[in-house]
Amino acid sequence: MNITRDLFDDVMVPNYSPAAMIPVKGLGARLWDQAGIEYIDFAGGIAVNVLGHCHPALVNTLKKQGETLWHLSNVLTNEPAIRLAKKLVDATFAEKVYFGNSGAEANEAALKLARRYALDRFSEDKNQIIAFKQGFHGRTFFTVTVGGQAAYSDGFGPKPGNIDHIEYNDLAALETLISDKTCAVIMEPLQGEGGIVSPSTKFVQGVRELCDKHNALLIFDEVQTGVGRTGDLFAYMGLGVIPDILTTAKSLGGGFPISAMLTTTAIAEHLKVGSHGSTYGGNPLACAVAETVLDIVNTQEVLDGVKQKEQLFRQGLETINQKYTCFSEIRGKGLLLGAVLNDKYAGRARDFLVAAADEQLMCLIAGANVIRFAPSLVISDEDIQQGLVRFEHAVAKVVKS
């Protein structure tokens, strides 16, 4: 069979529009396409390939577990799931873990739990969910409605109700909106899809205090920020605020589909037997891989390395900007960074992404005005430097166009 990009258009639902090239091999921070052209990967599968492509420890775990036990229904448990849950509990505020397959599934579970908790503990009127504009929480109808980008949720009929959105970092707006009828506030501790926006200390601490005042649960969506991405194992650890529920996915499996919802025993008890579930969630294959990811990432060497590599990225991007003056700021934390385009280049983030691909560099965008970088956490300094050289060539092309 001749596998081409045109064949994609023939056989796939048209909700994606992938690049013309088709990758066939990856190793570390490098990818090769069908023509043998090599790319440096600053995209990381959208902050997923936390240890790069085909990390030998993950490959070994996958092979070993693949020869042992792949799947069981949740009528049974399994050793990898229990081990992974124990390690997540030991490493965080949480006491209980629920496994799913994607960030959307973890957030769906978190939101359902928050509603059920409020119903059981308080009343059926306590069901308001507050979220933030430009937030992103997944593509199920519930999570995409909670996400603060109407373009993703419009056009599918009546939406789930009693979900309100306010501006991120606007504590006064939250204070006005929140009440004793609020069951949960959900937020990213660093907005990813919405433009790589960090919360102010005053804001994130104020959100926690308002949730406590009104008996509302604070849900941190760490689907993108979790498992080392910001230089802490989870972003909340660098903010001085502990959520009631935390969701994570993307980096947790290093590329293998898995997600987790973490919470306390007192909250978790409201998801009683039969109240929620997942066919594949917590399967031994995914949990074994995720356990290996966690063992590697949750080390001082890797987490400190993220902070060091952040500075290398920032220095390189600032140097490029001194030459070409196209960014208003470099923002974000750890290895989730955004180069924000200035007014002269507003709306042209995709032009920079396409130019980068032409220079054999893979990066991302976060809206029309932000170029996003989310590479492997263990990318070598040499690959960062070489990638930034390629990115500079791309910037030069756009600026001169």
C-alpha positions as CSV (number, residue, x, y, z in Angstrom):
1,M,0.0,0.0,0.0
2,N,1.3,3.4,-0.9
3,I,0.8,5.6,2.2
4,T,0.6,9.2,1.2
5,R,-0.8,12.4,2.6
6,D,-3.5,12.3,-0.1
7,L,-4.6,9.0,1.2
8,F,-5.2,10.6,4.6
9,D,-7.7,12.9,2.9
10,D,-9.4,10.0,1.2
11,V,-9.9,7.8,4.3
12,M,-9.9,10.1,7.4
13,V,-12.6,12.4,8.8
14,P,-11.6,15.9,7.9
15,N,-11.5,17.4,11.4
16,Y,-7.6,17.4,11.2
17,S,-5.4,19.0,8.6
18,P,-2.0,17.6,9.2
19,A,1.3,18.7,7.6
20,A,2.3,17.4,4.2
21,M,5.1,15.3,5.6
22,I,4.5,12.0,7.4
23,P,6.9,11.1,10.2
24,V,8.0,7.4,10.2
25,K,10.7,7.3,12.9
26,G,11.6,9.2,16.1
27,L,14.5,9.0,18.5
28,G,15.0,11.5,21.4
29,A,14.3,15.0,20.1
30,R,14.6,14.0,16.4
31,L,12.1,12.9,13.9
32,W,12.5,11.5,10.3
33,D,9.8,11.6,7.6
34,Q,9.2,9.3,4.7
35,A,11.8,11.0,2.6
36,G,14.4,10.6,5.3
37,I,14.4,14.3,6.2
38,E,15.4,14.9,9.8
39,Y,13.5,17.4,12.1
40,I,14.3,18.7,15.6
41,D,11.2,18.4,17.7
42,F,10.3,21.4,19.9
43,A,6.6,20.3,19.9
44,G,6.8,17.1,21.8
45,G,3.5,15.8,20.5
46,I,1.9,18.9,22.1
47,A,3.7,18.5,25.5
48,V,3.3,14.7,25.5
49,N,6.6,13.2,24.6
50,V,8.1,14.1,28.0
51,L,11.1,11.8,27.5
52,G,11.3,12.3,23.7
53,H,10.7,9.6,21.1
54,C,11.4,5.9,21.8
55,H,13.1,6.4,25.1
56,P,14.9,3.1,25.8
57,A,13.4,2.7,29.3
58,L,9.9,3.2,28.0
59,V,10.5,0.8,25.0
60,N,11.8,-1.8,27.4
61,T,8.8,-1.4,29.8
62,L,6.4,-1.6,26.9
63,K,8.0,-4.8,25.5
64,K,8.2,-6.4,29.0
65,Q,4.6,-5.6,29.9
66,G,3.4,-6.4,26.4
67,E,4.6,-10.0,27.0
68,T,2.9,-10.2,30.4
69,L,-0.5,-8.6,30.6
70,W,-2.2,-6.1,28.3
71,H,-5.7,-5.5,29.5
72,L,-8.2,-6.4,32.2
73,S,-11.6,-5.1,32.9
74,N,-12.1,-3.1,36.0
75,V,-13.9,-6.1,37.5
76,L,-10.2,-6.9,38.3
77,T,-7.3,-4.8,39.3
78,N,-3.7,-5.1,38.4
79,E,-0.2,-4.6,39.9
80,P,1.0,-1.8,37.5
81,A,-2.1,0.3,38.3
82,I,-1.7,-0.1,42.0
83,R,2.0,0.7,41.9
84,L,1.4,3.8,39.8
85,A,-1.4,5.0,42.0
86,K,0.7,4.6,45.1
87,K,3.6,6.5,43.6
88,L,1.3,9.4,42.6
89,V,-0.3,9.5,46.0
90,D,3.2,9.5,47.7
91,A,4.4,12.3,45.5
92,T,1.4,14.6,45.8
93,F,-1.3,16.0,48.1
94,A,-3.7,13.3,46.9
95,E,-4.9,10.2,48.7
96,K,-6.9,8.6,45.9
97,V,-6.4,8.1,42.1
98,Y,-8.7,7.4,39.2
99,F,-7.3,6.4,35.8
100,G,-8.6,7.3,32.3
101,N,-7.1,7.5,28.9
102,S,-7.0,11.2,28.1
103,G,-7.0,14.6,29.6
104,A,-10.7,15.1,28.6
105,E,-11.6,11.9,30.4
106,A,-9.8,13.0,33.6
107,N,-11.5,16.4,33.5
108,E,-14.9,14.8,32.8
109,A,-14.4,12.6,35.9
110,A,-13.3,15.6,38.0
111,L,-16.3,17.7,37.0
112,K,-18.7,14.9,37.6
113,L,-17.2,14.2,41.0
114,A,-17.4,17.9,41.9
115,R,-21.1,18.0,41.0
116,R,-21.8,14.7,42.9
117,Y,-19.8,15.9,45.9
118,A,-21.9,19.1,46.1
119,L,-25.1,17.2,45.7
120,D,-24.3,14.7,48.4
121,R,-22.8,17.2,50.9
122,F,-24.9,20.3,50.3
123,S,-27.9,20.5,47.8
124,E,-28.9,20.1,44.2
125,D,-28.8,23.8,43.8
126,K,-25.0,23.9,44.4
127,N,-24.0,23.0,40.8
128,Q,-22.4,26.1,39.3
129,I,-19.0,25.5,37.6
130,I,-16.8,28.5,37.1
131,A,-14.0,28.4,34.5
132,F,-11.8,30.9,32.7
133,K,-11.9,32.4,29.2
134,Q,-9.3,30.9,26.8
135,G,-9.1,27.9,29.0
136,F,-9.0,24.4,27.5
137,H,-10.2,21.2,29.3
138,G,-10.8,18.7,26.5
139,R,-13.2,17.9,23.7
140,T,-16.0,15.9,25.3
141,F,-19.2,18.1,25.2
142,F,-19.0,18.7,28.9
143,T,-15.3,19.6,29.0
144,V,-15.3,21.6,25.8
145,T,-18.2,23.7,27.2
146,V,-16.3,24.2,30.4
147,G,-13.3,25.3,28.3
148,G,-13.4,29.0,27.7
149,Q,-13.2,29.0,23.9
150,A,-16.7,29.0,22.4
151,A,-15.5,28.3,18.9
152,Y,-14.8,24.7,20.1
153,S,-18.2,24.2,21.6
154,D,-20.6,26.1,19.4
155,G,-22.5,24.3,16.7
156,F,-23.3,21.0,18.5
157,G,-26.7,21.9,19.9
158,P,-27.7,22.7,23.5
159,K,-24.8,22.9,25.9
160,P,-24.5,21.6,29.5
161,G,-25.8,24.3,31.8
162,N,-24.7,26.4,34.7
163,I,-21.2,26.9,33.5
164,D,-19.8,30.5,33.7
165,H,-16.6,32.0,32.4
166,I,-14.5,34.9,33.5
167,E,-11.1,36.4,32.6
168,Y,-8.0,34.6,33.8
169,N,-6.1,36.5,36.5
170,D,-9.2,38.6,37.3
171,L,-9.8,37.9,41.0
172,A,-12.4,40.7,41.3
173,A,-14.5,39.0,38.7
174,L,-14.4,35.7,40.5
175,E,-15.2,37.4,43.8
176,T,-18.3,38.8,42.1
177,L,-19.4,35.6,40.5
178,I,-18.7,32.9,43.0
179,S,-21.3,32.1,45.6
180,D,-22.5,29.3,47.9
181,K,-24.1,27.8,44.8
182,T,-20.7,27.2,43.2
183,C,-19.6,23.6,43.3
184,A,-16.3,24.0,41.6
185,V,-13.8,26.4,40.1
186,I,-11.6,24.8,37.4
187,M,-8.4,26.3,36.1
188,E,-5.1,25.6,34.5
189,P,-2.2,26.7,36.8
190,L,-0.6,27.9,33.6
191,Q,-2.9,28.4,30.6
192,G,-1.6,26.3,27.6
193,E,-3.9,26.5,24.6
194,G,-5.0,29.9,25.7
195,G,-1.6,31.5,25.1
196,I,0.9,30.3,27.7
197,V,-0.4,32.6,30.5
198,S,0.8,32.2,34.0
199,P,-1.3,33.1,37.0
200,S,-0.3,35.8,39.4
201,T,0.5,34.7,43.0
202,K,-2.3,37.0,44.3
203,F,-4.8,35.5,41.8
204,V,-4.1,31.8,42.4
205,Q,-4.0,32.3,46.2
206,G,-7.2,34.3,46.0
207,V,-9.0,31.6,44.0
208,R,-8.1,29.1,46.7
209,E,-9.4,31.4,49.5
210,L,-12.7,32.1,47.7
211,C,-13.3,28.4,47.1
212,D,-12.7,27.7,50.8
213,K,-15.1,30.6,51.7
214,H,-17.9,29.2,49.5
215,N,-17.3,25.4,50.0
216,A,-16.4,25.1,46.3
217,L,-13.9,22.6,45.1
218,L,-10.8,23.9,43.3
219,I,-9.8,21.7,40.3
220,F,-6.4,22.2,38.8
221,D,-6.2,21.0,35.2
222,E,-2.6,19.9,34.9
223,V,-3.1,17.9,31.8
224,Q,-0.4,20.0,30.1
225,T,1.6,21.3,33.1
226,G,1.8,18.0,35.0
227,V,4.7,15.5,35.3
228,G,7.6,17.9,35.3
229,R,6.7,20.3,32.5
230,T,7.1,23.4,34.6
231,G,10.2,22.2,36.5
232,D,8.1,21.0,39.5
233,L,6.5,17.5,39.4
234,F,3.2,19.3,39.2
235,A,2.7,23.1,38.7
236,Y,0.7,23.5,41.9
237,M,3.9,22.7,43.9
238,G,5.5,25.9,42.6
239,L,2.5,28.1,43.3
240,G,2.0,27.5,47.1
241,V,-1.6,26.4,46.5
242,I,-3.1,22.9,46.9
243,P,-6.1,22.0,44.8
244,D,-8.9,19.6,45.9
245,I,-8.8,17.7,42.6
246,L,-6.0,17.5,40.1
247,T,-6.1,16.1,36.6
248,T,-3.1,15.1,34.5
249,A,-2.5,13.3,31.2
250,K,-0.2,14.1,28.2
251,S,3.2,13.7,29.8
252,L,2.1,11.0,32.3
253,G,2.4,8.2,29.7
254,G,5.2,9.8,27.7
255,G,3.2,9.2,24.6
256,F,1.2,6.2,25.7
257,P,-2.5,7.1,26.3
258,I,-3.2,7.5,30.0
259,S,-4.7,10.1,32.4
260,A,-5.3,10.4,36.1
261,M,-7.5,12.3,38.4
262,L,-6.1,12.8,41.9
263,T,-8.0,13.9,45.0
264,T,-8.5,13.3,48.7
265,T,-10.3,10.4,50.4
266,A,-13.1,12.6,51.6
267,I,-13.9,13.8,48.1
268,A,-13.3,10.5,46.3
269,E,-15.8,8.6,48.4
270,H,-18.6,10.3,46.4
271,L,-17.7,8.4,43.3
272,K,-19.3,5.2,44.6
273,V,-19.1,1.8,42.9
274,G,-20.9,2.1,39.5
275,S,-21.0,5.9,39.4
276,H,-18.3,6.4,36.9
277,G,-15.9,4.2,34.9
278,S,-13.7,3.6,31.9
279,T,-13.1,0.4,29.9
280,Y,-9.4,1.0,29.3
281,G,-8.6,3.3,32.2
282,G,-6.0,1.8,34.5
283,N,-5.0,-1.0,32.1
284,P,-1.7,-2.6,32.9
285,L,0.1,-1.7,29.7
286,A,-0.5,2.0,30.1
287,C,0.1,2.0,33.8
288,A,3.4,0.2,33.5
289,V,4.7,2.7,31.0
290,A,3.5,5.7,33.1
291,E,5.2,4.2,36.2
292,T,8.5,4.2,34.3
293,V,7.9,7.8,33.1
294,L,7.2,8.9,36.7
295,D,10.2,7.2,38.1
296,I,12.4,9.0,35.6
297,V,10.8,12.4,35.7
298,N,10.3,12.6,39.5
299,T,14.1,13.0,40.1
300,Q,16.0,16.1,41.1
301,E,18.2,15.7,38.1
302,V,15.4,15.9,35.5
303,L,13.4,18.6,37.3
304,D,16.5,20.8,37.8
305,G,17.4,20.1,34.2
306,V,14.0,21.5,33.1
307,K,14.7,24.8,34.9
308,Q,18.2,25.0,33.3
309,K,16.9,24.2,29.8
310,E,14.2,26.9,30.3
311,Q,16.9,29.5,30.7
312,L,18.7,28.2,27.6
313,F,15.5,28.6,25.6
314,R,14.8,32.0,27.0
315,Q,18.3,33.3,26.3
316,G,18.2,31.9,22.7
317,L,14.8,33.4,22.0
318,E,15.8,36.8,23.4
319,T,18.9,36.8,21.3
320,I,16.8,36.1,18.2
321,N,14.4,38.9,19.2
322,Q,17.3,41.3,19.6
323,K,18.0,40.8,15.9
324,Y,14.5,40.7,14.5
325,T,12.2,42.4,17.0
326,C,9.1,40.3,16.5
327,F,8.3,39.2,20.1
328,S,6.8,41.3,22.8
329,E,7.7,38.8,25.5
330,I,8.7,35.2,26.2
331,R,6.4,33.8,28.8
332,G,5.6,30.5,30.5
333,K,7.5,28.3,32.8
334,G,9.9,25.3,32.5
335,L,9.6,23.8,29.1
336,L,6.1,25.2,28.3
337,L,7.1,28.5,26.8
338,G,5.5,31.0,24.5
339,A,7.0,33.6,22.2
340,V,4.3,36.3,22.0
341,L,4.3,38.2,18.7
342,N,4.3,42.0,18.9
343,D,1.8,44.2,17.1
344,K,3.7,44.2,13.8
345,Y,3.4,40.5,13.5
346,A,0.0,40.0,15.3
347,G,-2.0,37.1,14.1
348,R,0.9,35.5,12.2
349,A,1.9,32.7,14.6
350,R,1.1,30.1,12.0
351,D,3.4,31.7,9.5
352,F,6.3,31.2,11.9
353,L,5.2,27.6,12.5
354,V,5.2,26.8,8.8
355,A,8.5,28.5,8.2
356,A,10.0,26.5,11.1
357,A,8.8,23.3,9.5
358,D,10.5,24.3,6.3
359,E,13.7,24.7,8.3
360,Q,13.2,21.2,9.7
361,L,12.0,22.3,13.2
362,M,8.7,21.3,14.7
363,C,7.0,23.8,17.1
364,L,3.5,24.7,18.0
365,I,1.2,27.7,18.3
366,A,-1.1,28.8,21.1
367,G,-3.6,31.0,19.4
368,A,-2.8,33.3,16.6
369,N,-0.3,35.4,18.4
370,V,1.9,32.9,20.3
371,I,4.5,30.4,19.2
372,R,4.6,27.6,21.7
373,F,7.5,25.3,22.6
374,A,7.0,22.1,24.6
375,P,9.9,19.7,23.9
376,S,11.1,16.7,25.7
377,L,12.2,17.4,29.3
378,V,15.4,15.6,28.6
379,I,16.2,17.2,25.3
380,S,20.0,17.8,25.1
381,D,21.4,21.3,25.3
382,E,22.9,20.7,21.8
383,D,19.5,19.9,20.3
384,I,18.1,23.1,21.9
385,Q,20.9,25.2,20.4
386,Q,20.6,23.6,17.0
387,G,16.9,23.9,17.1
388,L,17.1,27.6,17.9
389,V,19.5,28.1,15.0
390,R,16.8,26.6,12.7
391,F,14.1,28.7,14.4
392,E,16.2,31.8,13.8
393,H,16.3,31.0,10.1
394,A,12.6,30.6,10.1
395,V,12.1,34.0,11.9
396,A,14.4,35.6,9.4
397,K,12.3,34.3,6.5
398,V,9.0,35.6,8.0
399,V,10.4,38.9,8.9
400,K,11.8,39.4,5.4
401,S,8.7,38.2,3.6
